[in-house]
Amino acid sequence: MASLLRPRRPDDRSTTGAVVVIGLGRFGSALALELMAGGTEVLGIDADPDIVQALNGRLSQVVRTDSTKEEALRQLAVADFEYAVVGIGTHIESSILTASLLVSFGIKQVWAKALSEAHGRILTQLGVAHVVFPEADMGRRVAHLVRGAVLDYIQFEDDFAMVKTCPPAEMIGKRLGDTGIRSRHDVTVVAVHRRGEGFTYATADTVVHPEDMIIVAGRTQAAERFSHLG
């Protein structure tokens, strides 16, 4: 994306849909590379020359600069971006100052990594729309996987989760519509993974086989409790 480093003219949409990722440590670089893999243009910013060199050619553009300096960010046209991520994970002060600048630029979709509850609270008070706790979130996720019944786990807000698990014996060989799973276990089977076929949406007519994997959705405790039936 050759136009990222110049100010955007009123008719120039070069940064529309693109994301600026500031702080390219493990979290920021993984996020930036995943965005690139999905076809999103990324401007990466970090103060470490070794990190910048390592990611050169792997992101749309990657620049070494001090993200706590307003003029430096303006020279990179960061204020023109619609989406920004603060992945700074070692210097809380730098994280806060950078996030504050992004909010002051009027960027509505700012995501920022928080290292602690206090850090996250400050980011929220600054007006950061999305505060994430990668280490804490991963710890909670692994806690649900460690006992083996849950094969994968995603928790959403308001105590709602989706769980990948093995189907219990009571489902095998039956139409989902005839199993009464929803009424008896308070979960919904939303997809079925058949060996060699990948995932397909589950319907009332879907028949689950012993070797299948299923994804169920429901309240966190209900979904996890159901996973232990398989």
trRosetta pair geometry for C-beta under 8 A, 3 or more apart (Angstrom, degrees):
i j d omega theta_ij theta_ji phi_ij phi_ji
1 4 4.8 71 112 -39 108 108
1 14 6.6 132 -174 179 105 100
1 18 6.5 86 -131 -107 171 144
1 41 4.4 76 -48 -161 141 138
1 43 7.5 -88 74 -63 131 86
1 60 4.0 15 15 -178 104 130
1 61 6.3 -94 65 -15 89 102
3 6 5.8 -69 -163 43 65 102
3 8 7.7 80 150 -98 113 77
3 12 6.8 -142 167 -177 147 126
3 14 3.9 -92 91 -138 130 163
4 14 6.7 -147 -75 139 49 120
4 15 6.8 103 -122 -86 71 91
4 18 7.1 -143 -105 157 108 164
4 41 7.5 -160 -73 153 122 123
4 43 4.9 170 -177 -82 143 120
4 60 6.3 114 -34 123 146 118
4 61 4.9 -157 60 21 143 141
4 76 7.4 -4 144 -176 87 80
4 77 6.8 -164 174 60 50 121
5 61 6.5 -143 -44 176 101 167
5 63 7.4 132 -99 -71 112 141
5 75 7.9 -1 -170 142 79 74
5 76 6.0 -51 -127 -134 66 62
5 77 6.8 161 -156 12 18 110
6 77 6.5 26 95 -36 23 138
7 77 5.1 172 -104 -93 42 108
7 80 7.2 142 -154 -37 57 138
8 12 4.5 -153 -162 85 78 114
8 13 7.8 76 -160 -85 128 16
8 14 6.1 -156 -110 40 105 99
8 15 5.9 -91 -66 8 142 113
8 77 5.8 112 -20 -160 85 134
8 80 4.4 126 10 -143 130 158
9 12 4.2 92 47 -9 79 114
13 16 4.2 -20 180 -1 91 130
14 18 7.4 -4 140 -8 60 141
15 18 4.8 -92 -154 45 54 120
15 77 6.6 -153 -52 131 144 117
15 80 4.7 113 43 117 154 103
15 81 5.0 -106 172 -93 128 60
15 82 7.1 154 131 -5 92 79
16 82 6.6 46 -134 -11 49 129
17 40 6.7 -133 152 -135 89 86
17 41 7.3 80 103 32 87 96
17 82 7.0 15 -52 43 24 130
17 83 7.8 6 -164 9 23 122
18 40 6.7 143 -125 177 45 81
18 41 4.1 -42 -113 82 102 101
18 42 6.8 -176 -168 -79 85 28
18 43 6.7 58 155 -10 122 93
18 60 7.2 -66 -141 36 121 164
18 81 6.3 -91 89 -127 90 97
18 82 7.8 114 54 32 57 88
18 83 7.3 -165 100 49 38 100
19 32 7.8 -158 97 -117 115 70
19 35 5.6 -86 44 -163 138 161
19 40 5.8 28 5 152 110 127
19 41 7.5 158 24 87 64 54
19 42 5.4 -19 70 -110 88 76
19 43 7.5 -160 98 31 43 70
19 81 7.0 94 -135 -170 26 128
19 83 4.4 -46 -108 99 82 114
19 84 7.0 165 -163 -91 69 29
19 85 6.4 28 173 -5 114 105
20 42 7.5 138 -104 -163 27 60
20 43 4.6 -22 -110 69 78 104
20 44 7.8 171 -159 -81 56 23
20 45 6.6 18 -178 -5 98 115
20 76 7.8 112 -127 128 137 122
20 78 5.4 79 -118 -133 177 89
20 81 4.8 -122 -8 -45 111 173
20 83 7.4 162 23 96 65 62
20 84 4.9 -12 65 -116 96 82
20 85 7.3 -173 94 29 52 67
21 24 6.6 89 119 -85 109 82
21 28 5.2 146 164 -167 112 95
21 31 6.1 168 -126 94 140 110
21 32 4.3 -130 40 -79 162 107
21 35 7.5 178 -43 20 131 146
21 42 5.8 -1 3 -167 112 111
21 43 7.3 169 24 83 65 51
21 44 5.2 -18 68 -109 98 69
21 45 7.1 177 89 26 49 73
21 84 7.8 172 -81 -161 33 53
21 85 4.7 -8 -116 64 72 110
21 87 6.0 15 -177 -4 93 124
22 28 7.3 -94 88 -135 26 142
22 44 8.0 159 -86 -161 33 47
22 45 4.6 -16 -112 68 73 111
22 46 7.5 158 -163 -74 49 54
22 67 4.7 102 -163 -119 130 158
22 84 7.0 11 -2 -175 108 99
22 85 6.9 178 26 89 67 57
22 86 5.3 -20 69 -113 106 59
22 87 6.6 167 82 26 47 75
22 88 6.6 -24 122 -38 87 96
22 98 5.6 -164 122 -180 149 143
22 102 8.0 -149 11 -59 144 131
23 27 7.7 3 121 76 107 99
23 28 4.5 179 104 -54 71 154
23 45 7.6 4 -18 86 40 77
23 46 6.3 102 -117 -104 21 85
23 67 7.4 -77 -44 15 78 157
23 86 6.1 59 12 -176 128 53
23 87 3.7 -162 90 76 105 70
23 88 3.6 -137 -91 -63 145 55
23 89 6.5 133 170 -10 131 72
23 95 7.4 17 -61 -97 153 84
23 98 7.7 157 -34 75 110 170
23 113 7.4 -120 95 30 146 125
24 28 4.4 -114 -106 104 33 120
24 29 4.6 73 -177 -66 80 85
24 32 6.5 -25 -121 4 96 146
24 44 5.2 52 -79 -174 132 118
24 45 7.5 170 -29 73 106 31
24 46 4.2 -79 22 -56 105 135
24 48 7.7 -131 61 48 96 106
24 51 5.0 150 86 160 112 128
24 52 7.5 119 47 -75 147 54
24 55 6.1 -78 175 -19 151 156
24 62 7.3 31 -66 -145 163 118
24 87 6.8 78 -78 77 29 132
25 28 5.4 81 39 24 59 102
25 29 6.6 -130 96 -4 18 99
25 46 8.0 146 -39 -123 59 130
25 51 7.5 -57 -81 -119 45 148
25 87 6.3 -158 38 135 85 106
25 88 7.7 96 0 -132 117 31
25 89 5.1 -93 50 30 152 120
25 90 7.2 133 -66 -20 152 102
26 29 6.5 -58 -133 41 17 102
26 30 6.2 15 165 -16 57 114
26 89 7.6 -39 41 28 84 160
27 30 6.2 -65 -150 38 22 107
27 31 6.3 18 158 -16 62 112
27 87 4.8 -169 99 -160 101 110
27 89 5.9 118 22 -53 126 138
27 113 5.6 81 121 -91 158 155
27 134 5.5 -153 -113 -15 128 169
28 31 5.7 -59 -147 39 29 111
28 32 6.1 27 157 -19 66 109
28 44 7.5 121 150 -141 109 100
28 46 7.5 148 102 -79 148 112
28 85 6.9 161 -126 117 84 115
28 87 2.7 158 -74 89 100 156
28 88 7.6 36 -49 -52 138 36
28 89 7.6 -149 -18 -18 102 107
28 113 7.7 -102 -60 -13 85 140
29 32 5.6 -53 -141 38 31 111
29 33 6.1 27 160 -16 66 108
29 44 7.7 47 -105 -138 66 140
29 51 7.3 -127 -69 -164 128 107
29 55 6.3 -135 -129 -83 107 131
29 87 7.9 -177 -15 121 49 159
30 33 6.1 -58 -144 40 26 106
30 34 6.3 26 156 -19 62 109
31 34 5.8 -59 -149 37 27 110
31 35 6.5 30 153 -20 63 105
31 85 6.2 -126 125 141 148 166
31 87 6.4 -168 32 -84 136 140
32 35 5.7 -54 -152 33 31 113
32 36 6.5 32 150 -19 64 105
32 42 4.8 136 -157 171 89 156
32 44 5.2 42 -142 -87 159 114
32 55 7.4 25 99 -153 142 142
32 59 5.7 -22 159 -100 123 123
32 85 8.0 -157 -68 63 80 137
33 36 5.4 -50 -149 36 36 115
33 37 6.4 40 151 -22 65 103
33 58 6.5 -22 -106 154 98 116
33 59 7.5 -90 -82 -76 60 85
34 37 5.5 -49 -147 34 34 114
34 38 6.5 26 154 -12 63 107
35 38 5.8 -65 -153 43 31 106
35 40 4.1 -67 176 68 91 122
35 42 5.1 110 93 -66 127 125
36 39 7.8 81 -178 -44 30 11
36 40 6.7 -91 -77 66 30 69
36 41 7.8 51 -107 -117 71 25
36 42 5.5 -77 -63 10 90 125
36 58 7.0 139 77 157 174 69
36 59 6.1 -123 -70 -115 138 57
36 60 7.3 -168 -107 -32 104 78
41 60 4.3 48 -162 -60 84 156
42 59 4.8 -83 89 -156 106 103
42 60 5.2 151 54 12 51 101
42 61 7.9 -159 101 41 55 56
43 59 7.3 117 -122 150 17 123
43 60 6.3 -57 -69 74 54 108
43 61 5.2 -6 -119 67 75 97
43 62 7.6 163 -167 -88 47 39
43 63 7.1 -5 -177 7 93 109
43 76 6.9 146 169 169 145 117
43 78 7.6 -143 96 -98 144 78
43 81 7.4 -122 34 -79 126 138
44 52 7.6 172 111 -119 109 70
44 55 5.8 -54 86 124 162 148
44 59 4.5 57 -6 97 120 176
44 61 7.1 -167 31 99 71 50
44 62 4.0 -11 68 -113 110 86
44 63 7.1 161 88 22 59 62
45 62 7.5 -169 -69 -156 31 58
45 63 5.4 -17 -107 68 73 89
45 64 7.8 136 -157 -111 59 16
45 65 5.9 -47 -155 49 105 96
45 67 5.6 110 128 -77 131 113
45 76 7.1 79 -87 153 128 175
45 78 7.8 -13 -36 -88 152 129
46 51 4.7 -60 111 93 156 130
46 52 5.5 -162 63 -61 103 85
46 62 7.4 -7 17 -174 98 100
46 64 6.4 -40 80 -111 64 62
47 64 6.5 81 -141 -163 26 79
47 65 7.0 -72 -93 90 64 23
47 66 5.8 49 -102 -94 113 58
47 67 7.2 -107 -49 -1 97 85
48 51 4.1 66 86 10 112 111
48 52 6.7 173 90 -12 59 85
48 64 7.4 -124 69 -124 25 104
49 52 5.5 -56 -146 39 35 114
49 53 6.1 37 156 -21 68 106
49 64 5.4 9 -94 -103 65 154
50 53 5.8 -54 -148 36 29 111
50 54 6.3 31 154 -22 63 107
51 54 5.7 -55 -148 34 31 112
51 55 6.5 9 160 -2 65 110
52 55 6.3 -71 -149 47 27 97
52 56 6.5 50 150 -52 63 94
52 62 5.3 172 -149 137 73 109
52 63 6.9 -39 -135 140 126 8
52 64 4.4 -72 -43 -61 164 94
53 56 5.5 -32 -151 -5 34 121
55 58 5.0 -98 -161 54 60 114
55 59 5.4 20 160 -4 109 110
55 62 4.7 140 102 -91 109 169
56 59 8.0 -57 -110 36 22 85
56 62 5.7 -124 -86 56 54 122
58 62 7.6 21 57 -26 78 137
59 62 4.7 97 56 -53 126 100
63 76 6.2 -166 61 -110 163 133
65 69 7.4 -107 163 50 98 114
65 72 4.6 169 173 176 126 127
65 73 7.7 164 118 -68 137 54
65 76 6.9 -154 26 -39 161 136
66 69 4.7 63 94 -1 104 112
66 72 5.6 124 63 14 72 169
67 72 7.1 -120 -100 95 28 124
67 73 6.4 66 -147 -72 62 108
67 86 8.0 161 140 -124 151 92
67 88 7.5 -148 61 -57 141 130
67 94 6.9 83 67 179 99 99
67 97 7.9 137 109 98 78 94
67 98 4.4 22 128 -111 114 120
67 101 7.6 -168 161 50 76 142
68 93 8.0 13 -102 130 144 84
68 94 5.5 -97 -55 -135 119 72
68 97 4.1 29 -132 111 100 136
68 98 5.8 -77 -82 -62 60 75
68 101 7.4 168 -145 -20 37 137
69 72 4.0 68 86 6 110 114
69 73 6.9 167 89 -9 60 83
70 73 6.0 -62 -154 39 34 107
70 74 6.2 31 153 -19 70 109
70 101 5.5 -164 -98 -132 79 123
71 74 5.6 -55 -144 38 33 111
71 75 6.3 38 155 -24 66 103
72 75 5.9 -52 -151 31 29 112
72 76 6.9 17 152 -7 60 108
73 76 5.8 -64 -154 43 35 106
73 78 4.1 -58 -177 34 90 139
73 79 7.0 101 132 -38 100 80
73 101 6.0 123 28 143 161 139
73 102 7.9 -120 -169 -75 156 69
73 105 7.6 -105 129 -64 130 140
74 77 7.4 37 -176 -79 38 29
74 78 7.0 -80 -75 37 27 88
74 79 6.0 12 -111 -11 70 120
77 80 4.7 -21 171 19 93 122
77 81 7.6 113 126 -34 77 82
78 81 5.8 -39 -166 7 49 116
78 84 7.1 64 -175 -104 99 130
78 102 7.3 -82 148 -104 118 82
78 105 6.8 -98 111 -98 87 171
79 105 3.9 -144 -122 -154 83 122
79 106 7.3 54 -164 41 90 90
79 107 7.3 -137 -144 -46 45 100
81 84 5.6 106 101 -63 131 91
81 107 6.2 12 86 -113 82 127
82 107 7.0 155 -158 -143 21 85
82 108 7.4 -19 -166 43 69 90
82 109 6.0 33 149 34 71 120
83 107 7.5 151 -94 -171 9 113
83 109 4.6 -35 -107 98 69 123
83 111 7.8 10 -172 1 86 102
84 102 4.9 -147 95 -148 157 138
84 107 5.1 32 5 152 123 158
84 109 7.1 138 24 96 64 69
84 110 5.0 -13 70 -113 99 74
84 111 7.2 -174 96 30 50 68
85 110 7.7 162 -87 -162 30 53
85 111 4.6 -15 -112 70 77 103
85 112 7.3 169 -163 -81 50 40
85 113 8.0 51 176 -25 89 89
86 95 5.7 116 154 -150 126 77
86 98 5.3 147 -123 104 123 120
86 99 5.0 -70 -21 -73 164 89
86 102 7.0 -141 -52 1 113 149
86 110 7.0 23 -9 -178 103 98
86 111 7.1 -168 25 96 67 53
86 112 4.0 3 55 -117 112 85
86 113 6.5 -134 102 21 71 74
86 128 7.8 -74 24 -124 128 135
87 113 5.2 60 -134 -5 46 130
88 91 6.1 -57 170 57 119 80
88 94 5.2 -134 -176 103 158 105
88 95 4.2 -158 79 -82 119 84
88 98 6.3 122 -8 29 141 147
88 113 7.0 -175 56 57 45 109
89 95 7.8 80 -70 -74 25 130
89 113 5.8 -34 -84 110 87 142
89 115 6.5 129 -155 -79 65 107
91 94 3.9 48 103 15 118 115
91 95 6.5 165 94 -16 63 84
92 95 5.4 -55 -150 36 35 116
92 96 6.3 32 155 -18 69 105
92 115 6.2 -99 -87 32 100 132
92 119 5.5 -112 -136 -111 116 118
93 96 5.9 -57 -148 37 30 108
93 97 6.2 25 157 -14 66 109
94 97 5.9 -56 -141 41 30 108
94 98 6.0 29 160 -18 65 110
95 98 6.0 -60 -146 38 24 108
95 99 6.2 21 159 -16 63 111
95 112 6.6 116 -178 -170 102 115
95 113 7.3 -96 -136 71 134 78
95 115 7.8 164 9 -10 167 107
95 119 7.1 24 92 -167 142 118
95 123 7.6 -49 141 -82 106 114
96 99 5.9 -57 -144 39 27 109
96 100 6.2 32 156 -23 63 108
96 119 7.7 -123 -64 -150 101 80
96 122 5.9 -30 -114 129 120 130
96 123 7.0 -124 -108 -79 72 73
96 126 7.0 174 -157 -54 78 150
97 100 5.7 -54 -148 33 29 115
97 101 6.7 30 154 -19 63 103
98 101 5.8 -55 -154 33 32 110
98 102 6.6 30 152 -18 66 105
99 102 5.7 -55 -149 36 34 111
99 103 6.4 32 154 -17 67 105
99 110 6.4 120 -148 162 82 137
99 112 4.9 9 -100 -92 129 149
99 123 5.6 -44 147 -131 169 90
99 126 5.7 90 119 101 110 154
99 128 5.3 -28 -173 -74 126 123
100 103 5.9 -56 -149 38 30 109
100 104 6.2 30 153 -19 65 109
100 126 5.3 -101 -91 -154 74 132
101 104 5.6 -57 -146 38 32 112
101 105 6.5 38 153 -26 65 102
102 105 5.7 -50 -153 27 33 115
102 107 5.0 -53 175 46 85 131
102 110 4.9 127 123 -111 130 133
102 128 8.0 54 81 -102 117 86
103 106 7.9 61 172 -61 35 18
103 107 6.9 -90 -92 55 29 81
103 110 6.1 -78 -71 2 75 161
103 126 5.6 175 4 147 160 94
103 127 4.4 117 -152 79 141 115
103 128 6.5 -93 -67 -69 121 58
107 110 5.4 95 107 -59 108 98
108 129 6.4 52 164 -44 60 146
109 129 6.1 -67 -124 51 36 148
109 130 7.5 13 -164 2 63 119
110 127 7.9 65 46 113 135 77
110 128 5.0 -98 101 -137 114 74
110 129 5.5 123 50 20 70 90
110 130 6.9 -176 95 35 48 81
111 128 7.6 97 -128 -179 14 104
111 129 7.4 -51 -73 72 53 87
111 130 4.3 -27 -107 82 75 117
111 131 7.9 172 -158 -82 55 23
111 132 6.4 17 -175 -8 99 116
112 123 4.9 -150 84 -154 141 143
112 128 4.8 -45 12 -157 126 151
112 130 7.2 147 19 88 62 64
112 131 5.7 -23 68 -112 89 66
112 132 7.2 173 84 25 38 77
113 132 5.8 -41 -106 73 55 92
113 133 7.8 116 -160 -100 63 29
113 134 6.1 -20 -136 -8 108 111
114 117 7.7 71 145 -95 132 17
114 119 4.5 160 -159 103 87 103
114 120 3.5 45 -159 -73 169 83
114 123 5.8 -125 -83 11 109 142
114 131 5.1 32 -27 -178 127 104
114 132 6.8 166 15 73 84 37
114 133 5.4 -41 68 -85 98 76
115 119 4.9 56 47 21 76 164
116 119 4.6 100 51 6 76 103
116 120 6.9 -141 94 -3 41 88
117 120 5.7 -57 -149 39 31 112
117 121 6.3 35 152 -24 65 105
118 121 5.6 -51 -148 32 31 113
118 122 6.7 31 154 -18 63 102
119 122 5.9 -56 -154 34 31 109
119 123 6.5 30 151 -18 65 106
120 123 5.6 -54 -148 36 34 112
120 124 6.3 35 154 -19 67 105
120 131 4.6 118 -150 159 90 141
120 133 6.4 -35 -71 -67 141 104
121 124 5.7 -53 -149 36 32 112
121 125 6.4 32 152 -19 65 107
122 125 5.6 -56 -148 37 32 112
122 126 6.5 37 151 -24 64 104
123 126 5.6 -53 -153 30 32 115
123 128 4.3 -29 166 28 90 143
123 131 4.9 132 94 -102 129 120
124 127 7.9 80 176 -46 32 12
124 128 6.2 -80 -86 56 33 90
124 131 5.6 -66 -61 -20 87 143
128 131 5.6 88 105 -65 123 88
132 137 7.0 -39 -175 -16 86 143
133 136 4.0 -9 136 40 121 116
133 137 5.5 137 86 -25 76 91
134 137 5.9 -61 -140 40 24 109
134 138 6.1 20 164 -16 64 110
135 138 6.0 -58 -146 38 26 107
135 139 6.3 30 155 -22 62 107
136 139 5.6 -53 -149 34 31 115
136 140 6.6 29 155 -17 64 103
137 140 6.0 -55 -152 35 31 108
137 141 6.4 31 151 -20 65 107
138 141 5.5 -53 -146 36 35 113
138 142 6.2 33 157 -18 68 105
139 142 6.0 -55 -145 37 28 107
139 143 6.5 38 153 -29 61 104
140 143 5.5 -50 -154 25 33 119
140 144 7.2 26 153 -14 62 101
140 155 7.0 -61 126 24 125 143
141 144 6.2 -62 -164 34 35 105
141 145 6.7 22 147 -13 68 112
141 153 5.5 171 -152 82 77 106
141 154 7.7 6 -119 -97 114 40
141 155 7.3 -148 -89 6 78 102
142 145 5.4 -63 -147 41 40 109
142 146 6.0 54 156 -48 74 98
143 146 6.1 -37 -142 5 27 116
144 147 7.9 -63 -177 24 31 97
144 150 5.0 -28 149 65 90 159
144 153 4.3 61 97 -60 136 178
144 155 7.9 146 -20 -43 155 114
144 163 7.8 -115 158 -113 132 108
144 224 6.2 -107 -145 -108 108 122
145 148 7.7 58 169 -70 54 26
145 150 5.5 -102 -100 90 51 100
145 151 7.5 45 -132 -158 93 12
145 152 7.3 14 -99 -103 115 30
145 153 6.0 -141 -58 6 87 120
147 150 7.3 61 61 19 88 88
149 165 6.4 9 155 -134 71 117
149 224 7.7 94 93 -169 122 69
149 227 4.5 119 138 131 104 100
149 228 4.7 -14 -152 -90 164 61
149 230 6.7 136 -160 54 87 98
150 153 5.1 28 162 -59 135 114
150 163 5.4 -80 -133 -155 103 110
150 164 7.2 93 -173 64 67 59
150 165 5.8 -55 -116 -83 48 102
150 224 6.4 -39 -62 -126 129 78
150 227 4.8 19 -78 167 74 165
151 163 8.0 109 40 173 68 74
151 164 4.5 -76 74 106 100 97
151 165 5.7 167 7 -93 95 41
151 166 7.4 102 -31 -32 124 71
151 213 6.7 -66 51 -145 160 124
152 163 7.3 160 83 -158 55 45
152 164 3.9 27 45 32 95 123
153 161 6.4 -13 -166 -173 85 122
153 162 7.6 160 -152 85 40 54
153 163 5.5 1 -107 -111 74 75
153 164 7.4 -118 -56 24 46 77
153 224 7.9 27 -120 -89 127 94
154 161 6.5 159 85 -157 49 71
154 162 4.9 -1 58 54 100 95
154 163 8.0 -158 29 -71 62 42
155 160 7.3 138 -161 82 62 44
155 161 4.5 -31 -104 -99 68 96
155 220 6.0 22 -123 -103 110 118
156 160 4.6 -27 63 79 106 97
156 161 6.7 -176 15 -86 74 39
156 162 7.7 54 -18 -9 106 89
157 160 7.1 10 76 32 41 100
159 219 5.7 10 136 -150 100 83
159 220 5.1 -98 -169 0 72 109
159 221 7.9 -11 -177 -4 111 86
160 217 7.3 19 178 -176 96 91
160 218 7.3 -132 -145 140 72 17
160 219 6.4 -60 -102 -103 55 41
160 220 6.8 -125 -96 -46 6 76
161 217 7.3 -169 97 -142 42 57
161 218 7.1 -20 59 68 73 50
161 219 7.4 30 21 155 87 20
161 220 4.4 83 -10 -105 124 69
161 223 4.7 -143 80 51 105 153
161 224 7.3 24 77 -39 152 87
162 190 7.2 -50 -134 35 112 140
162 215 5.9 13 178 -179 102 105
162 216 7.2 173 -152 86 58 37
162 217 4.8 -21 -100 -95 80 84
162 223 7.2 -126 -117 -148 15 154
163 215 6.9 164 81 -151 39 59
163 216 5.5 -17 60 59 91 85
163 217 7.8 167 17 -83 69 37
163 223 4.5 151 -4 162 126 111
163 224 6.5 168 -84 -79 154 52
163 226 7.5 149 68 71 141 103
163 227 5.3 -93 149 -66 144 126
164 193 7.8 22 -149 0 111 134
164 213 6.0 16 -175 169 96 116
164 214 7.4 171 -148 88 54 37
164 215 5.2 -28 -93 -95 69 79
165 213 7.3 161 82 -159 20 77
165 214 6.3 -29 67 65 69 82
165 215 8.0 122 19 -103 67 34
165 216 6.8 -31 32 13 112 109
165 226 7.3 154 59 110 157 84
165 227 3.9 -147 -98 -131 155 89
165 230 5.2 166 152 9 104 151
166 213 6.6 -59 -94 -114 49 62
166 214 7.5 71 -171 21 13 88
166 227 8.0 90 38 -161 64 69
166 230 3.5 151 83 163 85 134
167 171 4.5 -101 179 72 115 132
167 172 6.3 137 111 -67 123 75
167 208 4.7 153 -113 159 170 142
167 210 7.5 -129 63 -127 110 32
167 212 5.8 28 -8 78 125 101
167 213 7.9 -176 -25 -135 82 19
167 214 5.0 81 -72 -9 89 128
167 230 5.7 126 81 -115 11 109
168 171 5.6 96 64 3 71 101
168 172 7.9 -122 105 -23 42 88
168 226 7.5 -107 -26 -177 126 74
168 229 3.6 -22 -89 127 135 106
168 230 4.9 -100 -69 -80 59 54
169 172 5.7 -44 -155 7 44 118
169 229 7.9 -120 19 157 70 90
170 174 7.9 -32 152 18 54 142
170 179 6.6 113 133 -154 91 104
170 229 7.4 -41 19 163 110 131
171 174 6.1 -122 -168 49 41 106
171 176 7.3 12 -152 -104 105 68
171 179 5.3 15 -113 -122 73 151
171 181 6.7 24 -91 -72 111 126
171 189 7.8 116 -137 -63 147 152
171 208 4.8 6 138 57 109 142
171 214 7.8 -20 117 -36 164 159
172 208 6.0 -90 -104 98 42 92
172 209 6.9 49 -144 -153 83 22
172 210 5.4 29 -129 -74 131 71
173 207 6.5 1 -156 -173 25 107
173 208 7.5 -59 -12 71 27 64
173 209 7.6 67 -67 -106 57 50
174 178 5.2 -121 176 79 107 110
174 179 5.2 124 106 -71 133 92
174 207 6.6 180 86 -133 18 79
174 208 7.3 -8 54 35 66 89
175 178 4.5 78 67 6 92 106
175 179 7.4 -154 92 -24 49 84
175 204 6.5 30 164 154 108 63
175 205 5.6 -43 -141 -137 111 36
175 206 7.0 114 -150 64 59 38
175 207 5.8 -45 -84 -80 49 78
176 179 5.6 -49 -151 14 40 118
176 181 6.8 -49 -162 13 81 126
176 189 5.7 -123 -137 59 135 134
176 202 5.9 80 -42 174 168 112
176 203 7.1 154 46 97 129 34
176 204 5.7 -130 77 -140 92 33
176 205 7.5 -13 33 37 89 13
176 206 4.9 21 -9 64 119 91
176 207 7.7 -142 -25 -82 71 31
176 208 7.0 84 -70 -25 88 103
177 203 7.9 -18 -43 138 106 63
177 204 3.1 46 -62 -170 120 95
177 205 6.7 3 -2 -59 122 41
180 183 5.1 -57 -169 49 83 107
180 184 5.0 66 131 -15 98 114
181 184 6.3 -74 -138 48 22 97
181 185 5.5 -35 -174 33 65 117
181 187 6.5 -58 152 74 101 82
181 188 7.6 124 105 -115 109 32
181 189 6.1 38 89 -19 158 106
181 216 8.0 -115 157 -123 134 125
181 226 7.9 69 -169 -141 102 134
182 185 7.2 -71 -114 55 12 75
182 186 7.1 48 -173 -113 50 18
182 187 6.8 -123 -111 75 54 35
182 188 5.5 26 -100 -89 106 72
185 218 7.7 -139 125 -28 84 175
185 222 6.5 134 159 -176 71 99
185 225 7.5 -166 -161 97 96 103
185 226 4.9 85 173 -96 135 113
185 229 7.8 -75 -112 -14 144 152
186 218 5.5 123 128 -164 75 139
186 219 6.4 -15 136 24 123 107
186 222 4.3 -80 90 -149 111 151
187 216 4.4 32 160 171 129 121
187 217 6.5 154 -163 73 81 34
187 218 3.6 -98 -108 -19 71 144
187 222 5.4 -179 -56 134 93 106
187 223 5.4 123 -109 -94 127 64
187 226 4.9 -64 7 -25 152 162
188 216 6.5 155 76 -157 37 72
188 217 5.2 -22 61 60 92 88
188 218 6.3 144 11 -62 70 93
189 192 7.1 31 167 -61 116 88
189 202 4.7 -76 123 117 94 173
189 206 7.6 -136 113 78 129 138
189 208 7.8 -86 -163 -65 162 132
189 214 5.4 -44 -141 -174 107 126
189 215 7.3 115 -158 77 60 49
189 216 5.4 -41 -94 -98 55 80
190 201 7.1 -53 168 -145 63 69
190 202 5.8 164 162 30 11 111
190 215 5.3 -54 62 99 92 99
190 216 6.8 141 7 -121 83 26
190 217 5.2 39 -24 -6 130 114
191 199 4.8 15 169 -171 127 110
191 200 6.6 163 -155 79 80 31
191 201 5.8 -55 -102 -110 77 36
191 202 5.6 -142 -86 -18 18 92
191 214 7.0 158 87 -158 53 55
191 215 4.3 17 53 39 96 116
192 199 7.0 150 77 -147 33 62
192 200 5.9 -22 62 60 83 82
192 202 5.2 102 -21 -81 96 95
192 206 5.8 170 -8 -180 145 139
192 208 6.2 -144 -123 -105 133 85
192 212 5.4 -17 -170 -174 99 133
192 213 7.4 147 -164 80 51 50
192 214 5.4 -21 -106 -105 67 76
192 215 7.8 -134 -65 18 30 75
193 197 7.7 169 -170 76 50 83
193 198 6.6 -65 -138 176 81 27
193 199 4.8 -36 -87 -85 82 69
193 200 7.9 150 -91 13 36 65
193 212 6.3 146 72 -166 55 73
193 213 4.0 -8 56 61 115 99
193 214 7.3 -152 18 -72 78 28
193 215 7.7 78 -21 -24 99 92
194 197 4.1 9 79 45 102 124
194 198 7.6 -5 53 49 70 29
194 200 7.1 -3 6 10 106 112
194 209 6.9 66 -122 34 96 122
194 211 7.9 73 -148 94 59 92
194 212 5.6 -32 -93 -109 62 94
195 211 5.5 -28 -19 130 126 124
195 212 7.6 -121 -18 -92 77 48
197 200 6.9 -27 134 -27 116 114
199 215 7.3 18 -137 -5 127 125
200 206 7.8 174 100 -114 109 127
202 206 4.7 -94 -150 21 71 162
202 214 7.4 41 -68 -144 141 99
203 206 5.1 127 50 -27 63 96
208 212 5.2 -125 -162 55 79 148
208 214 6.5 -17 -125 -68 132 126
209 212 4.8 113 58 -25 74 106
216 223 5.6 174 104 -136 103 88
216 226 5.8 -78 100 98 164 144
216 227 7.5 -158 43 -68 127 79
217 223 6.8 -30 -154 -97 19 128
218 222 4.5 -79 127 91 128 119
218 223 4.6 166 59 -61 90 89
218 226 7.3 78 42 -1 141 139
219 222 4.4 73 63 14 91 111
219 223 6.7 -172 79 -12 39 89
220 223 6.0 -60 -145 36 25 108
220 224 6.3 15 162 -10 63 110
221 224 5.9 -58 -143 42 30 105
221 225 5.9 33 157 -22 66 111
222 225 5.7 -54 -142 37 27 113
222 226 6.3 30 156 -21 63 106
223 226 5.8 -53 -149 33 28 111
223 227 6.7 35 150 -27 61 102
224 227 5.5 -46 -152 24 36 117
224 228 7.3 36 152 -20 62 100
225 228 6.1 -57 -164 27 35 110
225 229 7.9 44 142 -29 60 96
226 229 5.7 -43 -168 11 47 117
227 230 6.2 -46 -171 15 46 113
